[in-house]
Amino acid sequence: MRIHCPYCGERPAEEFTFQGDADVRRPQGNEPSQMDEWFDYVYLRENPRGRMKEYWHHSGGCRSWLIVERDTDSHEVFGVTAARERKLSPQRKRAS
Amino acid sequence: MTYSVFSLLKNAVTGHKNWAPAWRDPAPKPAYDVIIVGGGGHGLATAYYLAKVHGITNVAVLEKSWLGSGNIGRNTTIIRSNYLFPGNNPFYEWSMKLWEGLEQDFNFNAMVSQRGVLNLYHSDAQRDAYARRGNAMHMHGVDAELLDEQGVRDMYPFFNFDDARFPIRGGLLQRRGGTVRHDAVAWGYARGADSRGVDVIQNCEVTGIRIEKGVVKGVETNRGYIACNKLGLAAAGNSSEVAKMAGLKLPIESHVLQAFVSEAIKPFIDGVVTYGAGHFYVSQSDKGGLVFGGDIDGYNSYARRGNLPTVEHVIEAGVSMIPAISRVRVLRSWGGIMDMSMDGSPIIDKTDVKGLYLNAGWCYGGFKATPASGWCFAHTIAKDEAHKLSAAYRLDRFKRGFAIDEKGMGAQPNLH
């Protein structure tokens, strides 16, 4: 599996560290009434078979956080963007 | 038919032409009392104990592929009960006790071999952690021995004891641990369930779960709709996908774990050994191949095959532990999909949907748990309540703050 880092070019996957689902959203506040949101954020995962957006860290390279869109069934990588360039909607809905 | 030395002799003199199939190949009936989704070890064991212990025989096990095509035939066949936490240890020890009587119980040779499981340590801190674990095991009535370096040298003199970075200082040994022929576990449970009236239905993929007013009614399959009163999910790596059909989102990620077998060599390692420095575990099969594995690849996957960096890492760890195997050739490698839970511990529980039960989250420790998992899941389905041995494995434990995190890694499934 090779990942095309926007800064370093195509690099082998062992240079990267996997963090997980990039579509989970950290709740904005920490009120007791938001318990369910936090539970969802920390513990529950869509875990799709097929396309998935994931955070990968180029820990053995430029140390940038990346969003990799990948197929969990075939390991095909569709696209890589820098996580810092991601535009989050004000409502912090799930990214499309 | 009961298998015995007499049945073997009788069939030997008739040229082995008259053996009956070990289980039927039934077509699905329109309705069952209980349907189990997943014809792997846990699903088949559940059906077996539902029939044998609870007398519930109007049961179907639905398997989308052939019987035992998933993780029951993809693991490294290790059994052990060397767990630390109270929620885990009695459960896995019951599993070990069931292993010890399993072949007589289901009349099938599963080649249960209590050859011992040895976990090596390399430092004072690791020794202390293993001493603590061994003491916890003793307090639960489980056997454990802490070996010093000489104790390990007596068993395996060819290990790399004097490595500068990871010297081997000793190990924690559970002599009752060992290996089991994994395919025979699936076959033995299937045969035992089938002979008690359970329908084991292969090539029957569940494509939907019908729920009306919060109550399970049945499943849609590629062989038509099948009604049921109770539905148990035991789909391992596919748990999230199956649970989605019932509207559930699980605390699980699916990851690929690779395993390997070498060419056959003469008798070399007579037990199961794990390396504390890297994650590496090895035993030798009766055919002579070294069966070994390491960590999961570390990224979400449903692919049943991994990538080469993990292959390289596992083999480096193996050669670091046993330099003598450096020229042994790898014969095969394969992958299985692990249902990695958020705390590294499994889930056996009811769900919010009436009549829907969940058995999932086995990470890469599901094989050793097969008998107890079936035992407790059958109890949960039959009695509609948790078994006392699996009482800690509730689905809502994450929300309540009762995670069982043996490894202390937090909610990061690829680190468990």
Interface residues (C-beta under 8 A of the other chain):
Chain A: M1 P12 A13 E14 F18 G20 D21 M35 F39 D40 V42 Y43 L44 R45 E46 N47 P48 R49 M52 E54 R70 T72 D73 S74 H75
Chain B: N238 S240 E241 K249 L250 P251 I252 E253 S254 G298 Y299 N300 S301 Y302 A303 N307 P309 M342 F398 K399 A411 Q412 P413 N414
